[in-house]
Each structure stands twice: as C-alpha cells, then as structure tokens.
Amino acid sequence: MLPPRSTVDCNARFHAATCEASGARRLVRMLGTLWSGIPPLTLTTLSDRMRNSHREHRAIVERLLVRDADGAATTLEEHIRNAGEELARHDDESGKQQGTPGHGSRT
C-alpha cells in the first residue's frame, strides 16, 4: 500500500483524469468544488475506504476498457454512493466524539 499522501494524490489524479476524459466541463468543476471541501487526508482515515476505492476504481476502468458504458455508469454510481456513505458515517462519528450530536448529518 502506498503512503497516505501518495494514495491521496493517485486518487485525486484518477478522479481528475476520468472527469476530464468525459469531456464534461461542468463535472470537472463540480469535482474541484467537492475536493476543496474535503481535507486532503480524510479518505486515508476511513476504515478500508482507500482499499475499497482502489477496487472500485479498477472495476470502473475494466468496464471502460471493454466499452461497457452502462456497466461503468453502474459501477461509478456504486463508488459514489459507497464513498458518500462512508464519509457521512465518518462525519457523524466525528461529531459524536466532539460532543456535537447531529454534526455533519446529511439531509
């Protein structure tokens, strides 16, 4: 496994490259906004998130390589949902540890 900073850098490059390859400028801007709101090493503090993310990235690329757009889209949706759920759990747990009930809850 790569050191945390290298892992985060690779993760960010993967997301940037896939968004840019889509040709959707709005998506690229949205990704930049999303990443600016997440402290850089947050993903490395989530239990198994980077390992799961790597596995999910590989599955997305495999679908793209065989030109399975529907499969890639489904896998991407799962990746986004999984990451969001893990970030929400982390945020909720952090709030509880800081004694602020409901901190960061997503509605």
Number of C-alpha atoms within 10 A of each C-alpha: 7 8 8 16 12 11 18 18 12 14 17 15 12 14 16 17 12 13 18 15 11 11 10 10 12 11 14 19 13 12 15 14 11 10 12 10 8 11 8 14 13 13 21 16 11 15 11 12 17 19 14 14 17 17 12 18 19 13 17 23 16 14 19 15 11 10 11 13 13 11 16 20 14 13 19 18 13 14 20 14 12 16 18 13 13 17 18 16 16 18 17 19 18 16 16 14 10 10 10 12 13 13 15 17 12 11 3
